[in-house]
Each structure stands twice: as structure tokens, then as C-alpha cells.
Amino acid sequence: MEPIMEDEEYEWREVKLPSLTPEVQGPVELERETGERRRGRDIVIAIDHGPNSKHAFDWAITHFCRLADTIHLVNAVSNGAGEIVYEMTEGLMEKLAAEAFEVAMVKTVARIVNGDAGKVICKYAERVKPVAVVMGTRGRSLIQSVIQGSVSEYCFHNCKSAPVIIVPGKDNTWIYPFVQKLGKNQSSS
């Protein structure tokens, strides 16, 4: 796989995904749909190997994507990443493409981009002009994200398409002791 220079700002690799086509047993009648729905939309989903990225992908496939949409999986890697990083990322993208087809029957395009994550995601979104750019976040506080930097914060401020930032769910294990205590107080009254 040969890296391709685009606008001399970053290089990228197209990921060859397996062809996924639905098996239709006979004529299937679909409900009348609007022309927009049949045309489909482009949706960019920024992914990495973390759990928050997978959570954002799952949310987008379940709640945002619809039949005839095309999702663009984008993974940003640092310059000089080894071949093993590309192979692992290609494997992840193939798995996610199969899951997207199975769950939402959407077409998937995948691309690995070299460079600063926030900048290349915004640049790719500017080129594709999607209806949304979906990405996960670690759920850092405002101060932490300013000090340490945040890709989602950068994209929120610089992306020309609508950024959809999925914050990970909070762990609700602290609620259980409170509910248990509340139940004891009510039963003793």
C-alpha cells in the first residue's frame, strides 16, 4: 500500500474493505421514502483503538446512520508510524465496516491519515463535506482538555461540518449503595 500525498499537507492510505452486499431472496418492497433518504448522506466517524472511539462508533451506527448512508472511517496516525500500526488499524476498520453493514446496512469507506489528528480530521471533513463528524472523547474536564489538548475540542472549534462529540457514559456504581441505604430507611419506617 503506497501512501498518497494530498495537498502536500498530509498523506493517507485508502483501506481496501471487503465487498459487502446484502443477500435478497426475492422482490422486497420498501416503504415509500423521501428522495433524500434514498440518496444517502456522508458521515465521518473518527476512530482509534480506544473504547471511547468504539462507543462513539456504536452510537453513530445505532442512532444516526440510516439505510443508503455512507460512513467514512478516519484514523489519524502520527508521522513515522510503523507498518504494524497500519496493519492493526486496517484490521480494526475491516471489523467496524462489517459491523456497520450488519447493524445498519451502510456502505463504508476507510482511510488512515498521517498527521496531527485534529487537523487531518477537519481537513478530511472539509473535503468530503459530510452531514456530521462523529467522534468520542475521554470526558476530561475543560481545564484538563486545555492543558493536555483534545482532538475533539479542536474539531469542535475548527471543523466546518457539524461535530457530534459522544461523551462516555458515567459509571453509576456509586448509586447502588445509596439506593440500598434508601431502601433500608423506607422499610424501617
KOLTI-260972 format. One record per atom (N, C-alpha, C): x, y, z; residue in three letters. Coordinates in steps of 0.1 Angstrom, whole numbers. Each point is the difference from the previous one (the first is absolute). Last residue first. Example, Ala and Ser with C-alpha at 12.3 -4.5 7.8 and 13.67 -1.06 7.14 Angstrom:
2
R       u       v       w     r
R     128     -22      71   SER
R       9      11       0   SER
R      -8      11       8   SER
R       3     -57      -1   ALA
R      -9      12       0   ALA
R       9      12       0   ALA
//
This chain:
189
R       u       v       w     r
R    -394      24     584   SER
R     -10      10       4   SER
R     -14      -6       2   SER
R      40     -23     -16   SER
R       0       1      14   SER
R     -11      10       5   SER
R       9      -8     -46   SER
R      -6     -12       5   SER
R      -1       1      15   SER
R      21      35     -25   GLN
R     -14       0      -3   GLN
R      -7     -12       7   GLN
R      47       6       3   ASN
R      -7      10       7   ASN
R     -15       0      -2   ASN
R      28     -30     -24   LYS
R       0      -3      14   LYS
R      -8      10       8   LYS
R       8       9     -46   GLY
R     -10     -11       2   GLY
R      -1      -5      15   GLY
R      33      32     -13   LEU
R     -14       6      -1   LEU
R     -10     -11       3   LEU
R      44     -14      -3   LYS
R      -2       8      12   LYS
R     -14       6       0   LYS
R      14     -20     -39   GLN
R      -2     -11      10   GLN
R      -3       7      13   GLN
R      10      28     -36   VAL
R     -14      -6      -1   VAL
R      -2     -11      10   VAL
R      43      20      -1   PHE
R     -10      10       4   PHE
R     -14      -6      -1   PHE
R      36     -26     -15   PRO
R       0       1      14   PRO
R     -11      10       5   PRO
R       5      -3     -48   TYR
R      -5     -12       7   TYR
R       0       0      15   TYR
R      19      34     -31   ILE
R     -14       1       3   ILE
R      -5     -12       9   ILE
R      45       4     -19   TRP
R      -2       7      12   TRP
R     -14       1       4   TRP
R      13     -19     -42   THR
R       2      -9      12   THR
R      -2       7      13   THR
R      -2      15     -49   ASN
R     -11       2      10   ASN
R       2      -9      12   ASN
R      31      24     -41   ASP
R      -1     -12       7   ASP
R     -10       2      12   ASP
R      -2      28     -47   LYS
R       6       0      13   LYS
R      -2     -13       7   LYS
R       5       8     -54   GLY
R     -10      -1      11   GLY
R       7       0      13   GLY
R      22      24     -43   PRO
R      -2     -13       5   PRO
R     -10       1      12   PRO
R      -2      33     -42   VAL
R       7       0      13   VAL
R      -3     -14       6   VAL
R       0      21     -51   ILE
R      -6     -10       9   ILE
R       8      -1      12   ILE
R      -7      38     -41   ILE
R       9      -6       9   ILE
R      -7      -8      10   ILE
R      -5      23     -51   VAL
R      -8      -7      10   VAL
R       9      -7       9   VAL
R       3      43     -38   PRO
R       6     -10       8   PRO
R     -10      -6      10   PRO
R      -6      24     -50   ALA
R      -5      -1      14   ALA
R       7     -11       8   ALA
R      27      26     -39   SER
R     -12      -8       0   SER
R      -5      -1      15   SER
R      39      23      -9   LYS
R     -10       8      -7   LYS
R     -13      -8      -1   LYS
R      42       0      38   CYS
R      -7      -8     -11   CYS
R     -11       8      -6   CYS
R      27      15      39   ASN
R       6       2     -13   ASN
R      -7      -7     -12   ASN
R     -11      -2      50   HIS
R       2      14      -3   HIS
R       4       2     -15   HIS
R      -7     -44      17   PHE
R     -12       8       3   PHE
R       1      14      -4   PHE
R      37     -29      -4   CYS
R      -9      -2     -11   CYS
R     -13       8       3   CYS
R      33       0      34   TYR
R       5       7     -12   TYR
R     -10      -1     -12   TYR
R     -10     -23      40   GLU
R      -1      14       2   GLU
R       5       8     -12   GLU
R       5     -47      -1   SER
R     -14       4      -1   SER
R      -2      15       2   SER
R      43     -18       7   VAL
R      -4       0     -14   VAL
R     -14       4      -2   VAL
R      33      17      40   SER
R     -11     -10      -3   SER
R      -4       1     -15   SER
R      38      17      43   GLY
R      -4       0     -14   GLY
R     -11     -11      -2   GLY
R      22      15      42   GLN
R       6     -12      -7   GLN
R      -4       0     -15   GLN
R     -15      37      28   ILE
R      14      -3       4   ILE
R       6     -11      -9   ILE
R     -46      10      -5   VAL
R       8      12      -4   VAL
R      15      -3       3   VAL
R     -31     -32      14   SER
R       1       0     -15   SER
R       8      12      -5   SER
R      -8      -4      47   GLN
R       9     -11      -5   GLN
R       1       1     -15   GLN
R     -30      30      20   ILE
R      14       4       3   ILE
R       9     -11      -5   ILE
R     -46      -8      -5   LEU
R       4      11      -8   LEU
R      15       3       2   LEU
R     -13     -49      12   SER
R      -6      12       4   SER
R       6      11     -10   SER
R      -5     -51     -17   ARG
R       8       8       9   ARG
R      -7      13       3   ARG
R     -12     -40     -28   GLY
R      -8       5      11   GLY
R       8       8      10   GLY
R      12     -23     -43   ARG
R       3      -7      12   ARG
R      -8       6      12   ARG
R     -17      -3     -52   THR
R       9       8       8   THR
R       2      -7      13   THR
R     -18      -9     -55   GLY
R      -1      -2      14   GLY
R       9      10       7   GLY
R     -26       6     -49   MET
R      12      -5       7   MET
R      -2      -1      14   MET
R     -23      14     -53   VAL
R      -2      -7      13   VAL
R      13      -4       6   VAL
R     -21      36     -38   VAL
R      13      -7       4   VAL
R      -2      -5      14   VAL
R     -37      14     -42   ALA
R       5       1      13   ALA
R      14      -7       1   ALA
R     -22       7     -41   VAL
R     -11       7       8   VAL
R       5       1      14   VAL
R      37       0     -39   PRO
R     -10      -9       6   PRO
R     -11       8       7   PRO
R      42       9     -33   LYS
R     -12       8       3   LYS
R     -11      -9       6   LYS
R      48      -8     -16   VAL
R     -11      -9      -2   VAL
R     -13       8       1   VAL
R      41      23       8   ARG
R       1      -6     -14   ARG
R     -13      -8      -3   ARG
R       7      18      43   GLU
R      -2      11      -9   GLU
R       0      -5     -14   GLU
R       9     -30      34   ALA
R     -14       4       0   ALA
R      -3      11      -9   ALA
R      45     -13       5   TYR
R      -8     -11      -7   TYR
R     -14       4       0   TYR
R      27      28      25   LYS
R       3       1     -14   LYS
R      -7     -10      -9   LYS
R      -4      -2      48   CYS
R      -7      12      -6   CYS
R       3       2     -15   CYS
R      23     -34      22   ILE
R     -14      -4       0   ILE
R      -8      12      -6   ILE
R      46       6       6   VAL
R      -3      -9     -12   VAL
R     -15      -4       0   VAL
R      16      27      36   LYS
R       2       7     -12   LYS
R      -4      -9     -12   LYS
R       0     -18      44   GLY
R     -10      10      -2   GLY
R       0       6     -13   GLY
R      35     -32      10   ALA
R     -13      -5       0   ALA
R     -11      10      -3   ALA
R      51       2     -17   ASP
R      -7       4      12   ASP
R     -15      -3      -1   ASP
R      29     -30     -32   GLY
R       1      14       4   GLY
R      -7       2      13   GLY
R      -8     -37     -41   ASN
R      12       4       7   ASN
R      -1      14       4   ASN
R     -40     -38     -11   VAL
R       6      13      -4   VAL
R      12       2       9   VAL
R     -36     -40     -20   ILE
R      10       3      10   ILE
R       7      12      -4   ILE
R     -51     -21     -14   ARG
R      12       7      -3   ARG
R       9       2      12   ARG
R     -49     -25     -24   ALA
R       9       2      12   ALA
R      13       6      -5   ALA
R     -57      -8     -11   VAL
R      13       3      -6   VAL
R      10       3      11   VAL
R     -52     -26      -6   THR
R      11       5       8   THR
R      12       3      -9   THR
R     -58      -8       0   LYS
R      12      -1      -7   LYS
R      11       7       8   LYS
R     -45     -22      22   VAL
R       5      12      -6   VAL
R      13      -3      -7   VAL
R     -35     -25      30   MET
R       1      -2     -15   MET
R       5      13      -7   MET
R      -4     -11      49   ALA
R      -8      11      -6   ALA
R       0      -1     -15   ALA
R      20     -35      29   VAL
R     -10       7       9   VAL
R      -8      10      -8   VAL
R      34     -26     -22   GLU
R      -9      -9       7   GLU
R     -11       7       8   GLU
R      35      25     -21   PHE
R      -9      -6     -10   PHE
R     -10      -9       6   PHE
R      33      19      28   ALA
R      -9      11      -5   ALA
R     -10      -6     -11   ALA
R      34     -29      17   GLU
R     -11       3      10   GLU
R      -9      10      -5   GLU
R      36      -9     -27   ALA
R      -9     -11       0   ALA
R     -11       2      10   ALA
R      34      32      -1   ALA
R      -8       0     -13   ALA
R     -10     -11       0   ALA
R      31       1      35   LEU
R     -10      10       2   LEU
R      -9       1     -12   LEU
R      37     -29      -2   LYS
R     -10      -5       9   LYS
R     -11      10       2   LYS
R      36      13     -27   GLU
R      -8     -11      -6   GLU
R     -11      -5       9   GLU
R      30      31      17   MET
R      -9       7      -9   MET
R      -8     -11      -7   MET
R      34     -14      29   LEU
R     -11       6       7   LEU
R     -10       6      -9   LEU
R      39     -18     -20   GLY
R      -9     -10       6   GLY
R     -11       5       8   GLY
R      31      31     -16   GLU
R      -7      -6     -11   GLU
R     -10     -11       5   GLU
R      30      18      30   THR
R     -10      10      -3   THR
R      -9      -5     -11   THR
R      39     -25      11   MET
R     -10      -1      11   MET
R     -12       9      -3   MET
R      36       3     -30   GLU
R      -7     -13      -1   GLU
R     -10      -2      11   GLU
R      27      39       1   TYR
R      -9       0     -12   TYR
R      -8     -13      -1   TYR
R      33       3      33   VAL
R     -11       9       3   VAL
R     -10       0     -11   VAL
R      40     -23      -7   ILE
R      -9      -8       9   ILE
R     -12       9       4   ILE
R      36      19     -25   GLU
R     -10      -8      -9   GLU
R      -9      -8       9   GLU
R      21      45      22   GLY
R       4     -12      -7   GLY
R     -11      -8      -7   GLY
R       5      55       8   ALA
R      -5     -12       6   ALA
R       4     -13      -7   ALA
R       9      49     -10   GLY
R      10     -10       4   GLY
R      -5     -12       7   GLY
R     -29      42       4   ASN
R       9      -2     -11   ASN
R      11      -9       5   ASN
R     -48      -5      22   SER
R      11      10       0   SER
R      10      -4     -11   SER
R     -53     -10      -3   VAL
R      12      -5       6   VAL
R      11      10      -1   VAL
R     -58      -4      -5   ALA
R      12       8      -1   ALA
R      12      -7       7   ALA
R     -49     -16     -24   ASN
R       9      -2      11   ASN
R      13       8      -2   ASN
R     -55      -6     -18   VAL
R      13       7      -2   VAL
R       8      -2      13   VAL
R     -47     -17     -30   LEU
R       8      -3      12   LEU
R      14       7      -3   LEU
R     -50       7     -21   HIS
R      14       2      -3   HIS
R       8      -2      13   HIS
R     -52     -14     -21   ILE
R       8       5      11   ILE
R      15      -1      -4   ILE
R     -51       4     -25   THR
R      14      -5      -1   THR
R       8       6      12   THR
R     -56     -12     -11   ASP
R      10       9       4   ASP
R      14      -6      -3   ASP
R     -43     -22      -7   ALA
R       5       8     -11   ALA
R      11      10       4   ALA
R     -32     -17      39   LEU
R       2      -7     -13   LEU
R       4      10     -11   LEU
R      11      17      48   ARG
R     -12      -6      -6   ARG
R       4      -6     -13   ARG
R      24      22      50   CYS
R       0      -5     -14   CYS
R     -13      -6      -4   CYS
R       6      17      45   PHE
R       2      10     -10   PHE
R      -1      -4     -15   PHE
R      -3     -28      43   HIS
R      -9      12       1   HIS
R       1      10     -11   HIS
R      27     -43       3   THR
R     -14      -2       5   THR
R      -9      11      -1   THR
R      45       4     -14   ILE
R      -6     -10      -8   ILE
R     -14      -3       5   ILE
R      26      31      24   ALA
R      -3       5     -13   ALA
R      -7     -10      -9   ALA
R      15     -13      43   TRP
R     -11      10       1   TRP
R      -4       5     -14   TRP
R      38     -29       3   ASP
R     -13      -7       3   ASP
R     -12       9       1   ASP
R      43      20      -5   PHE
R      -4      -7     -12   PHE
R     -13      -8       2   PHE
R      18      21      38   ALA
R      -5      10     -10   ALA
R      -4      -6     -13   ALA
R      21     -28      32   HIS
R     -13       5       5   HIS
R      -7      10      -9   HIS
R      44     -14      -9   LYS
R      -9     -11      -3   LYS
R     -14       4       4   LYS
R      34      29      12   SER
R      -2       1     -14   SER
R     -10     -11      -5   SER
R      14       0      44   ASN
R      -9      11      -2   ASN
R      -3       2     -15   ASN
R      31     -33      15   PRO
R     -13      -4       3   PRO
R     -10      12      -3   PRO
R      47      -4     -27   GLY
R      -5       1      13   GLY
R     -14      -3       2   GLY
R      31       3     -40   HIS
R      -1     -13       6   HIS
R      -5       1      14   HIS
R     -15      35     -38   ASP
R      14      -5       4   ASP
R      -2     -13       7   ASP
R     -30      38     -35   ILE
R       2     -12       9   ILE
R      14      -1       4   ILE
R     -41      34     -23   ALA
R      14      -1       3   ALA
R       2     -11      10   ALA
R     -38      10     -39   ILE
R       2      -5      14   ILE
R      14      -1       2   ILE
R     -36      25     -37   VAL
R      13      -3       4   VAL
R       0      -5      15   VAL
R     -38       1     -41   ILE
R       2       2      14   ILE
R      15      -4       3   ILE
R     -38      11     -44   ASP
R      14      -3       4   ASP
R       2       3      15   ASP
R     -47     -15     -27   ARG
R       8      11       5   ARG
R      14      -5       2   ARG
R     -47     -14     -32   GLY
R      10      -3      10   GLY
R       8      12       4   GLY
R     -39     -10     -32   ARG
R      13       5      -5   ARG
R      11      -4      10   ARG
R     -45     -10      10   ARG
R       5      -9     -10   ARG
R      14       5      -5   ARG
R     -23      27      30   ARG
R       4     -12       7   ARG
R       5     -10     -10   ARG
R     -17      41     -16   GLU
R      12       2       8   GLU
R       5     -13       6   GLU
R     -41       1     -23   GLY
R      11       0      -9   GLY
R      13       2       7   GLY
R     -41     -22      27   THR
R       3      13      -7   THR
R      12      -2      -9   THR
R     -32     -42       9   GLU
R      10       9       7   GLU
R       2      13      -7   GLU
R     -35     -46       5   ARG
R       3      12      -8   ARG
R      10       8       9   ARG
R       1     -52       9   GLU
R      -9      11       1   GLU
R       4      12      -8   GLU
R      14     -47     -17   LEU
R       4       9      11   LEU
R     -11      10       1   LEU
R       4     -53     -20   GLU
R      -6      13      -1   GLU
R       4       9      12   GLU
R      22     -44     -27   VAL
R      -3       6      13   VAL
R      -5      14      -3   VAL
R       9     -49     -28   PRO
R      -3      14      -1   PRO
R      -4       4      14   PRO
R      31     -40       4   GLY
R     -10       3     -10   GLY
R      -3      15       0   GLY
R      36     -18      27   GLN
R      -6     -13      -5   GLN
R     -10       3     -11   GLN
R      46      26      16   VAL
R     -14       2      -1   VAL
R      -6     -12      -6   VAL
R      47      18      26   GLU
R      -6     -11      -7   GLU
R     -15       1       0   GLU
R      41      39       3   PRO
R     -11      -7       7   PRO
R      -5     -11      -9   PRO
R      51      19       1   THR
R     -13       2      -7   THR
R     -10      -8       7   THR
R      54      18       4   LEU
R     -11      -5       8   LEU
R     -13       3      -8   LEU
R      57      -4      -7   SER
R     -13       4      -6   SER
R     -11      -6       8   SER
R      48      13      22   PRO
R      -6     -11      -7   PRO
R     -14       5      -5   PRO
R      40      36       6   LEU
R     -10      -8       8   LEU
R      -6     -11      -8   LEU
R      46      33       0   LYS
R      -9      -8      -9   LYS
R      -8      -9       9   LYS
R      23      49       9   VAL
R      -1     -14       5   VAL
R     -10      -7      -9   VAL
R      34      44      -7   GLU
R     -14      -5      -1   GLU
R       0     -14       5   GLU
R      34      40      14   ARG
R      -1     -13      -6   ARG
R     -15      -4       0   ARG
R      32      50       4   TRP
R     -10      -9       5   TRP
R       0     -13      -8   TRP
R      27      51      14   GLU
R      -1     -11      -9   GLU
R     -10     -10       6   GLU
R       7      57       2   TYR
R       0     -13       7   TYR
R      -1     -11     -11   TYR
R       7      45     -13   GLU
R      -2       2      15   GLU
R       1     -13       7   GLU
R       0       9     -49   GLU
R      13       0       6   GLU
R      -1       3      15   GLU
R     -36     -10     -32   ASP
R       2      14       3   ASP
R      13       2       8   ASP
R      -5     -48      -3   GLU
R     -12       8      -4   GLU
R       2      14       5   GLU
R      28     -51      -9   MET
R       1      14       5   MET
R     -12       7      -6   MET
R       7     -54      12   ILE
R      -3      10     -11   ILE
R       0      14       6   ILE
R      22     -53      10   PRO
R      -6      12       5   PRO
R      -2      10     -11   PRO
R       0     -54      -7   GLU
R       7      12      -2   GLU
R      -6      12       7   GLU
R      -1     -57       5   MET
R      -8      12       0   MET
R       9      12       0   MET
//
